[in-house]
């Protein structure tokens, strides 16, 4: 009986990967640094190869930064705890010490409409990391993990926008629905396609990296 179990384990190795505590701490530090620096780096893609003969190689700005990609990459490579710790540290630094957010930092950043998306980095990275290591690593499971994390970030951001618009609508020259729809358009609908491109790019990076390190 035990022999059959051993054979099954040998036939289906690494059904579920697990990141050690030291590795989680290292990945959380890497994730923190990646999140900080990627906040100020615009994401772009190059034109398809079949057009190079006519127009040469050209880059096209996606209208977003690599920040969300860094958040979810940490979860895909370091797991749920590393992803969460990196974003807790990032938000703490931004609110109390360093201007690491896109428009600066400090407690007054709580009034920024986009801060809800930053708060969403914590549950988004956690869920991404949890799903990324829940089953045996495959490209499609990493893609599901990263997209799930992205959707959670947007959900948190939308709830924060709703609350902020409700609090401030009496002091605004625009109506509540107008203010909310403009904010949703600027912070979710317009950047979402570019963020999806970034997310699928980091999925390929995470898949290749984990294949290389055998976990």
N, C-alpha and C positions, 0 to 999 in steps of 0.2 A: 504493500500500500504506500509506504513512504517512498519506495523507488519510483512509483508512478508520479507521485507529487514532484519529486526531484526532476524527473524527465520533463514534466510540464513547465516547471520553472526554467529549465534550460531551453525548452522550445520557444517559450514566450518571455524573453528577458526584458527587464526594464518596463514592465507594464505601467509603473507609476514612479516617476523620478522624485527625488527629494533633495532640497538644497540644505547643506549643513549650515549651522549657525555662523561659523566664521565666514563662509561664503556669502551668507545673507548680509552680514555687516559690510563686507567689501562691496557687494553689489549696491547696497543702499547708499554708500558714499559715492560710488561711480554714478548712480542714478541722480543723486543730488547735484553733482557737478554737471552732468549732461543736461539736466533740466535748467540749471542756471544759464549755461552758455548757449543752449539751443533757443532760449527765449528771444535772443537778439539776432538769430540767423534765419534769414528768409529761405523758404523752401522753393525749389525750382526743378523743372524737368527739362530734358533736352528733346528736340524734335525727333520723330521716328527716323531710323536709319535710311529708309527708302527715299526720304526727301533730302538727304545730305548732298546728293549729286547736283540738285538744282539750287538749293538755298544754303548749303553748308550746314555746319553744326551750330545750332542756336539754342539758347536756354529760354524757358518761359516761366515767369514767376507765378507761383500757385496762389499768392495772396495770403499765405499763412507762414508761420515759422515751424521749426522742427520740434517745438516744445512738447506738444502732445505725443509726438513720436518717441521722444526721450522718456516720457512718463510711462508709456506702455511697453517700451523696450525693456525698461528695468523690471517690470512685472514678468515679461516673457523669459528673461534670462535669470533673474534673481528670485522669482517667486513672490508670493503675496506679502510676506513680511518685509522683504527688501523694498518692494514697491511702495508699501505704506510708509515705512520709515523715511524713505527718501523724500516723500512729499510732505510729511509732517515737518521735517527739518526745513524744507524749502519754504513752506508757509510761515513757519516760526521766524526764520531769518528775514523774510520779506515784511512781516508785520512789525518786527521789533528792532531790526538792526540795519540790514543792507537793502538797497534799492534793486532787488533782483527781479521784481515784476516788470512787465513790459512798460508800464508808465510810472515806475518808481517803487515806492514802498511806504511803510508806516501804517498806523492804525486807520488813518483817513482813507486808505485803500478799500476799506469796507464799504464805502459809498460808490465804488466803481462798479458799473453794471457787469463787467467781465469777471468780478471776483468770485462769483458763484461757480464759474467753470474751474477756477483755480482750486476752490474747495472740493470740487468734484474729482480733482486729481487723486485724492486719498482713496475714496471708495473705488474709483475707476482702476487705479493701479492694483488695489487689493484683489478685486474681482478678476482682472486680467491675469495676475499671477496665480491666483487660485485655480482658474480654469486651465492655465498653461501647464500646470503640473498635476492636474487631476487624473489624467490618463497618459498612456504612452504618447510620446511626442510625435506629432505629424504636422505637416504644413497646414492642413485644414483646421486642426484643433487650435493651432496658434493663431490662425486668422480669426476664428470664432472668438478666441480669448481677447484679442486686441479690439475687434469691432464691438464686443460687449463692453469692454472698458470705455471705449469712445462714446457709446450710447449713454452709459451711466454718467460720464462727465457732462454731456449735453443735458441730460435730465436734471442734474443738480444745478447747472447753469440756468436752465429755464425756470426752475422753481425759485431761484434767487432773483432772477429778473422780475418774476411775477410779484414777489414780496417787495422788492425795491420800488417797482412802479406803483404798487398800491400805497406804499408809505409816502412817496414823493408826488403823487399825482395832483394833489391840491395846490402844490407850489409850482406846478409846471404850466406853461402856456398851452400845451397840447392836452388833448383828452387822454384818459387812462388807456383806452384801447389803441389809440394812435401811438402813444409812447411805448406801449408794450410791443406792438407789431413792428415798430422801427427797431427796437432793441433785439427782438428775436431775429429779424432779418439780418442785422449787422453782426450778431454774435453767434448765430447758429446756422441759418440757411445759406448765407453767402460763403462762409469759410468751410462748410462741411465737405464739399467735394474735394477741395485741396487737402483737407485733413485725412480723408479716406485714402488718397494717393500716398500720403506720408505713412499712414498706418500699414498699408500693404507692403510698402518698402521695408519698414522695420520688421515685418513678419518674415520676409525673406532673409534679412540679416540675422534675426534671432534663430531661425531654422538652421541656417548655415553654421552659425556659431555653436549652437548646441550639438549639431552633428560633429563638428570638429573636436569638441571637448567631450563627446560621448556621454551626454546626460540629457 
